[in-house]
Amino acid sequence: MIETLGWLGTTGTFGAYLLLSRGWLASQSLTYSTLNVVGGLLAALASAAYGAWPSVVSNIVWALVGLHAVGRTLAEGYRTERRDEHESAVLVDAMEPAKQDCLA
C-alpha cells in the first residue's frame, strides 16, 4: 500500500512537470501547484516508511514550495476578485445621476 502511494506521488510530480513542459498547464495554475503538493507529500510518506530520510526532506520541501504557490495563486485570485468588485461599484456610482445641490 505504501509503495503505491509513493508511486502515485512520483507520478503526480512528474506528470505535473510533463503537463507544464507541454504547455498544457501554466506554472501559476492551481492544478500544477496542487499536483506538486500532493505528489510531494505522498512521496515523502513512502520515503519515510522506507527510512529514506534525504528523500523525505526533499519531498517535503517540494510540497512546501507547491503549498506556497497554492497560497499565492489563491491570494491573487482573491485580490483580483476584490478589485473587480471595486471597479464594478465605481462604474455603478459613476453612472448614477448627480444629486442636485439642496442649497441652489
C-alpha positions in Angstrom: 0.0 0.0 0.0 2.7 2.5 1.0 4.6 1.7 -2.2 1.6 2.5 -4.3 1.3 5.9 -2.5 4.9 6.6 -3.3 4.4 5.7 -7.0 1.3 7.9 -7.1 3.3 10.8 -5.6 6.1 10.4 -8.1 3.7 10.1 -11.0 1.9 13.2 -9.8 5.0 15.4 -9.7 6.4 14.0 -12.9 3.0 14.3 -14.5 2.7 17.9 -13.4 6.1 18.7 -14.9 5.2 17.0 -18.2 1.9 18.9 -18.4 3.8 22.1 -17.8 6.6 21.5 -20.3 4.0 20.5 -23.0 2.2 23.8 -22.4 -1.0 22.1 -21.1 -0.7 23.8 -17.7 0.6 27.2 -16.6 3.2 27.4 -13.9 0.9 29.6 -11.8 -2.1 27.3 -12.2 -3.8 25.9 -9.1 -3.7 22.4 -10.7 0.0 22.4 -11.3 0.7 23.6 -7.7 -1.7 21.1 -6.2 -0.2 18.2 -8.1 3.2 19.1 -6.7 1.9 19.4 -3.1 0.0 16.1 -3.2 2.8 14.3 -5.1 5.5 15.6 -2.7 3.6 14.6 0.4 2.8 11.1 -0.9 6.4 10.5 -2.0 7.6 11.8 1.4 5.2 9.4 3.2 6.5 6.5 1.2 10.1 7.5 1.7 9.6 7.8 5.4 8.2 4.3 5.5 11.4 3.0 4.0 13.7 5.3 6.1 15.0 7.2 3.1 15.3 10.5 5.1 17.1 12.6 2.4 14.2 11.8 0.1 11.7 12.6 2.8 13.2 16.0 3.3 13.5 16.9 -0.4 9.8 15.8 -1.0 8.6 17.8 2.0 10.4 20.9 0.7 8.9 20.2 -2.7 5.4 20.1 -1.2 6.0 23.3 0.8 7.1 25.1 -2.3 3.9 23.9 -4.0 1.9 24.9 -1.0 3.4 28.4 -1.1 2.4 28.6 -4.8 -1.2 27.5 -4.0 -1.4 30.2 -1.4 -0.1 32.9 -3.8 -2.5 31.7 -6.5 -5.5 31.8 -4.2 -4.5 35.2 -2.8 -4.0 36.7 -6.3 -7.4 35.3 -7.2 -9.0 36.9 -4.1 -7.2 40.3 -4.9 -8.4 40.2 -8.5 -12.0 39.4 -7.4 -12.0 42.2 -4.9 -10.5 44.6 -7.4 -13.2 43.6 -10.0 -15.9 44.2 -7.3 -14.5 47.6 -6.5 -14.2 48.6 -10.2 -17.8 47.5 -10.8 -19.0 49.6 -7.8 -17.1 52.6 -9.1 -18.7 52.2 -12.5 -22.2 52.0 -11.0 -21.6 55.1 -8.9 -20.3 57.0 -12.0 -23.5 56.0 -13.9 -25.9 57.4 -11.2 -27.3 60.8 -11.9 -25.6 63.6 -10.0 -27.6 64.8 -6.9 -28.8 68.3 -7.0 -27.4 70.8 -4.6 -30.0 71.4 -1.9 -28.8 75.0 -1.4 -29.4 76.0 -5.0 
